[in-house]
């Protein structure tokens, strides 16, 4: 059963102009109309809209983390907000730890973050020869100096040496999480 019942006005006020998921893919909700029909568009085809019932939308928070955009890996996280009545992710309720303003990140890059589409570790290490930094998983990135970062930390937690990550001694607790990411 839908958490909004049949109150389409309430659903509209909570979902309009937010990002939620439909069948595992992030969608932008334009509006909700009578009959609990939501007008949505997949983030990679924003100009093509479709109608779906609100009950088919996944209203759990979309996962964030590193976003690869414009030669940078920037860590996206939600901003704790009071009086924010909207259900999904929207411009203005998340921020970036990198040099890129979160409001300027295009929907295509945001989609890749939400669905967890990243290059392999090996490809990421190759790529940093031409760019500033890149993420290979939601919580792991590497920069052009071979420094490894975890969850947007401003300080590196390790370094790439001979194609392998060596964690700093005080970050050895991340060993298992690192192994799972490789």
Buried (B, 14 or more C-beta within 10 A) or exposed (E): EBEBEEEBEBBBBBBBEBBBBBEEBBBBBBBBBEEBBBBBBBBEEBEEBEEBEBEEBBBEEBBBBBBBBBBBBBBBBEEEEEEEEBBBBBEEBBBBBBEBEBEEBEBEBBBBBBBEEBBEBEEBBEBBEEBBBBBBBBBBBBBBEBBBBBBBBEEBBBBBEEEEBEBBEEBEEBEEEBEEBE
